Amino acid sequence: MENKSIFITGGAGFIANCLIKNLIEKNKITVYDNFHRDTLTTSGFAKHPNISIVKGDVLDYNLLKESMNGTNIVVHAAAIAGINTVIQDPVKTMRVNMIGTANVLEAAHANKIKDRLIDFSTSEVFGSMAYKSSEEDTTVSGSAGEARWTYAVSKLAGEHLAQSYFKQFELPVVTVRPFNVYGPGQTGEGAIQIFIKKALKNEDIFIYGDGNQIRAWCYVDDFVDCLMRTITNENAIGQSFNIGNSRAVITTLGLAQMVCRVLNSKSKIIFKPSLSADIELRIPSVEKADRILGFKAKVDLEEGIEKTAQWFSENS
């Protein structure tokens, strides 16, 4: 992709920075972020001549609309995420994820975005038991008042609204559902990066619950590979895609043990009570991404842990 103007909400975040790395040399990028989490400043891209930075919030519609003017492609990655954050501030979670997404879609419509709008949803829309879930499977909203589903239902609402803008206004929307993305430079509350940071220091690793929860883990370079395909493939418009690695499946306890083994760590694994309702099983079907986009994840879990640990060792 060349000579495009790309607007990224949450552009200072972990996944956005990996996307920027792929686009920065041949495109103009506007990073729109409140910098609550900041991967950009230390990434080396912040002062690149092809990057413009707008410090703003997705709840500020007027600034969002003005900043998006002249854009070809919008990537909406800004959101409140992480179970601890969601528990502590469920109102902000709902406001940012629902009203913020509504603002982005309306600003894109007002600015007549022609190429693509990528909306980040979540694999959590499939609920607590998701085995080889396909894009057509029934989504769930969970029980009202349970913190975990505050996040899921806010992202699901965003999905419905994105599809509505596609159907009613022909906004070129694509929805992506990340399945446990991890890798170098990750910030926030992801289990792999927390386990790796602890293991590198031989500190205790805490597991909430019994450790039997099953996840499929996707290395960030694979995720961005698929994300690029959703931006450039015309057949992606109006579709939703599960993006993950259905081979890299392991329990939470098994993951902690693997991290310790791969890094030759002396960390102890300690169990603690669950913080909220948990996701017992989450494995995607990635057949649609393969069929339409030609995407297959390449990086297996052990290799991904090694690459991630090397980055944190060199940047801690």
MIKE-21846 format. One line per field, with one value per residue (C-alpha): residue number from 1; residue in three letters; x, y, z. Coordinates in steps of 0.2 Angstrom, whole numbers, plus 5000, padded with zeros to 4 digits. Each point is the difference from the previous one (the first is absolute). Layout:
BEGIN
sevo = [NUM	...]
fimi = [Ala	...]
X = [X	...]
Y = [Y	...]
Z = [Z	...]
END
This chain:
BEGIN
sevo = [1	2	3	4	5	6	7	8	9	10	11	12	13	14	15	16	17	18	19	20	21	22	23	24	25	26	27	28	29	30	31	32	33	34	35	36	37	38	39	40	41	42	43	44	45	46	47	48	49	50	51	52	53	54	55	56	57	58	59	60	61	62	63	64	65	66	67	68	69	70	71	72	73	74	75	76	77	78	79	80	81	82	83	84	85	86	87	88	89	90	91	92	93	94	95	96	97	98	99	100	101	102	103	104	105	106	107	108	109	110	111	112	113	114	115	116	117	118	119	120	121	122	123	124	125	126	127	128	129	130	131	132	133	134	135	136	137	138	139	140	141	142	143	144	145	146	147	148	149	150	151	152	153	154	155	156	157	158	159	160	161	162	163	164	165	166	167	168	169	170	171	172	173	174	175	176	177	178	179	180	181	182	183	184	185	186	187	188	189	190	191	192	193	194	195	196	197	198	199	200	201	202	203	204	205	206	207	208	209	210	211	212	213	214	215	216	217	218	219	220	221	222	223	224	225	226	227	228	229	230	231	232	233	234	235	236	237	238	239	240	241	242	243	244	245	246	247	248	249	250	251	252	253	254	255	256	257	258	259	260	261	262	263	264	265	266	267	268	269	270	271	272	273	274	275	276	277	278	279	280	281	282	283	284	285	286	287	288	289	290	291	292	293	294	295	296	297	298	299	300	301	302	303	304	305	306	307	308	309	310	311	312	313	314	315	316]
fimi = [Met	Glu	Asn	Lys	Ser	Ile	Phe	Ile	Thr	Gly	Gly	Ala	Gly	Phe	Ile	Ala	Asn	Cys	Leu	Ile	Lys	Asn	Leu	Ile	Glu	Lys	Asn	Lys	Ile	Thr	Val	Tyr	Asp	Asn	Phe	His	Arg	Asp	Thr	Leu	Thr	Thr	Ser	Gly	Phe	Ala	Lys	His	Pro	Asn	Ile	Ser	Ile	Val	Lys	Gly	Asp	Val	Leu	Asp	Tyr	Asn	Leu	Leu	Lys	Glu	Ser	Met	Asn	Gly	Thr	Asn	Ile	Val	Val	His	Ala	Ala	Ala	Ile	Ala	Gly	Ile	Asn	Thr	Val	Ile	Gln	Asp	Pro	Val	Lys	Thr	Met	Arg	Val	Asn	Met	Ile	Gly	Thr	Ala	Asn	Val	Leu	Glu	Ala	Ala	His	Ala	Asn	Lys	Ile	Lys	Asp	Arg	Leu	Ile	Asp	Phe	Ser	Thr	Ser	Glu	Val	Phe	Gly	Ser	Met	Ala	Tyr	Lys	Ser	Ser	Glu	Glu	Asp	Thr	Thr	Val	Ser	Gly	Ser	Ala	Gly	Glu	Ala	Arg	Trp	Thr	Tyr	Ala	Val	Ser	Lys	Leu	Ala	Gly	Glu	His	Leu	Ala	Gln	Ser	Tyr	Phe	Lys	Gln	Phe	Glu	Leu	Pro	Val	Val	Thr	Val	Arg	Pro	Phe	Asn	Val	Tyr	Gly	Pro	Gly	Gln	Thr	Gly	Glu	Gly	Ala	Ile	Gln	Ile	Phe	Ile	Lys	Lys	Ala	Leu	Lys	Asn	Glu	Asp	Ile	Phe	Ile	Tyr	Gly	Asp	Gly	Asn	Gln	Ile	Arg	Ala	Trp	Cys	Tyr	Val	Asp	Asp	Phe	Val	Asp	Cys	Leu	Met	Arg	Thr	Ile	Thr	Asn	Glu	Asn	Ala	Ile	Gly	Gln	Ser	Phe	Asn	Ile	Gly	Asn	Ser	Arg	Ala	Val	Ile	Thr	Thr	Leu	Gly	Leu	Ala	Gln	Met	Val	Cys	Arg	Val	Leu	Asn	Ser	Lys	Ser	Lys	Ile	Ile	Phe	Lys	Pro	Ser	Leu	Ser	Ala	Asp	Ile	Glu	Leu	Arg	Ile	Pro	Ser	Val	Glu	Lys	Ala	Asp	Arg	Ile	Leu	Gly	Phe	Lys	Ala	Lys	Val	Asp	Leu	Glu	Glu	Gly	Ile	Glu	Lys	Thr	Ala	Gln	Trp	Phe	Ser	Glu	Asn	Ser]
X = [5000	5007	4995	4985	4995	4996	4992	5002	4991	5009	5015	5012	4996	5008	4992	4999	5018	5003	4988	5010	5016	4992	4993	5011	5013	4988	4984	4995	4993	4991	5000	4985	5002	4998	5017	4993	5011	5015	5010	5003	5012	5013	4997	5011	4985	4993	5012	4999	4996	4985	4992	4988	4994	4984	4998	4981	4986	4988	4986	5004	4990	5005	5019	4998	4990	5012	5016	4993	4998	5009	5002	4999	5000	4994	5006	4990	5011	4996	4991	4999	5007	5007	4990	5007	4997	4982	4996	5007	4991	4985	4991	5016	5001	4982	5002	5016	4997	4982	4999	5018	4996	4984	5011	5013	4987	4990	5016	5005	4983	5001	5018	4994	5013	5001	5014	4997	4995	5007	4990	5009	4987	5005	5000	4990	4984	4999	4998	5008	5000	5007	5006	5005	4988	4996	4995	4982	4999	4988	5008	4995	4998	5002	4991	4997	5011	5014	5016	5007	4985	5000	5015	4993	4983	5007	5011	4985	4989	5014	5000	4981	5002	5015	4989	4986	5011	5005	4982	4992	5014	5012	5014	5014	5001	5009	4999	5014	4999	5018	5003	5013	5013	5017	5018	5015	4995	4983	4993	4985	4994	5004	5004	5015	5009	4997	5006	5016	5004	4998	5010	5014	5002	4997	4985	4984	4987	4982	4986	4982	4989	5005	5011	4989	4994	5004	5006	5007	5014	5004	5017	4998	5009	4988	4985	5007	5002	4982	4995	5010	4990	4983	5006	5005	4988	4984	4991	5002	4988	4985	5007	5006	5015	5007	5019	5010	5010	4990	5016	5007	4988	5004	4993	5005	5010	5009	5004	5008	5010	5005	5007	5010	5007	5004	5008	5008	4992	4999	4984	4986	4983	4987	4981	4988	4981	4992	4997	4984	4991	5013	5001	5002	5003	5005	5006	4995	4996	5011	4993	4991	5017	5008	4987	4997	5017	5012	5006	5008	5010	5018	5008	4997	4999	5018	5008	4988	5005	5018	4999	4989	5012	5015	4992	4995	5018	5007	4988	4997]
Y = [5000	5017	5018	4998	5011	4989	5005	4989	5002	4993	5002	5001	4982	4984	4992	5017	5003	4983	5005	5017	4991	4992	5016	5014	5001	5002	5008	5015	4995	5010	4993	5005	4995	5006	4992	4991	4985	5005	4988	5013	5012	4987	4991	5011	5005	5015	5013	4992	5013	4989	5001	5013	4999	5006	4999	4997	4989	4990	5008	5017	4999	5017	4998	4982	5006	5014	4989	4987	5012	4995	4982	4984	4987	5000	4986	5002	4991	5012	4991	4997	4982	4989	4991	5010	5017	4994	4995	5017	5011	4991	5017	5006	4983	5002	5018	4999	4984	5004	5019	5000	4988	5009	5016	4992	4993	5016	5010	4988	5002	5019	4999	4988	4987	4990	4987	4991	5001	4986	4998	4990	4989	4986	4981	5002	5003	4981	4997	4989	4984	5003	4985	5003	5014	5007	5017	4994	4993	5007	5014	5003	5015	4991	5004	5019	5006	4987	5010	4989	5002	5019	4999	4987	5008	5017	4993	4990	5016	5008	4985	5002	5019	4997	4988	5013	5013	4988	4995	5017	5012	4987	5005	4988	4991	4984	4993	4991	4989	4997	4984	5003	5010	5001	5005	5012	5017	4995	5010	4998	4984	4986	4983	4996	5016	5000	4982	5004	5016	4990	4985	5011	5006	4983	5008	4990	4998	5002	4990	5006	4984	4982	5003	4989	5014	4996	5014	5001	5012	5011	5008	5018	4999	4987	5011	5015	4989	4996	5018	5007	4987	5007	5017	4996	4986	5007	4984	5004	5015	4997	4984	4995	4989	4990	5003	4988	4984	4985	4989	5009	4993	4998	5001	5015	4989	4992	5017	5005	4984	5002	5018	4994	4985	5010	5014	4988	5010	4995	5009	4992	4998	5006	4998	5014	5002	5006	5018	4998	4988	4992	4994	4981	4996	5012	4992	5008	4993	5009	4992	5016	5010	4986	4999	5018	5008	4986	5002	4986	5004	4995	5003	4986	5003	4995	5010	5015	4999	5000	5015	5010	4995	5006	5017	5002	4995	5013	5014	4998]
Z = [5000	4995	5000	5012	5014	5015	5016	5015	5017	5014	4989	5015	5005	4998	4984	4992	5001	4992	4986	4998	4998	4984	4993	5005	4986	4986	5008	5011	5017	5012	5018	5010	5019	5017	5005	5015	4994	4989	4990	4986	5009	5003	4984	4989	4989	5010	4991	4983	4986	4994	5017	5007	5018	5007	5018	5002	5006	4990	5011	4992	4984	4993	5002	4993	4985	4997	5002	4988	4986	4984	5005	4989	5013	5018	5013	5016	5013	5015	5014	5018	5003	5013	5014	5014	4991	4996	5018	5007	4987	4991	4996	4991	4991	4994	4995	4991	4991	4994	4999	4994	4986	4995	4999	4989	4988	4999	4997	4986	4992	5001	4993	4986	5003	4984	5002	5017	5018	5011	5017	5014	5009	5011	5001	5017	4990	4999	5018	5013	4989	4982	4991	4982	5000	4982	4995	4998	5017	5013	5010	5019	5011	5017	5016	5004	5014	4998	4996	4987	4989	5001	4988	4989	4998	4997	4985	4994	4999	4990	4988	4997	4997	4988	4990	5000	4993	4986	4996	5001	4994	4991	5011	4996	5017	5005	5018	5007	5015	5008	5009	5014	4990	5008	4996	5002	5006	5008	5014	5011	5008	4988	5008	4989	5003	5019	5001	4990	5010	5016	4994	4994	5018	5008	5009	5005	4986	5005	4992	5003	5002	4997	4985	4989	4989	4982	4988	4982	4999	4985	4997	4995	4984	4994	5006	4991	4984	5000	5005	4984	4990	5006	4995	4983	4995	4992	5005	5018	5000	5010	5008	5017	5003	5014	5001	5010	5000	5002	5002	5015	5013	5018	5018	5010	5012	4985	4993	5017	5000	4982	5003	5015	4990	4985	5010	5012	5014	5019	5002	5011	4994	5013	4998	5005	5000	4984	4998	4991	4988	4989	4982	5002	4982	4985	4984	4983	4983	4988	4984	4994	5002	4990	4987	4996	5005	4998	5018	5010	5017	4998	5018	5012	5019	5005	4987	5004	5018	4996	4989	5013	5014	4990	4997	5018	5005	4989	5004	5019]
END
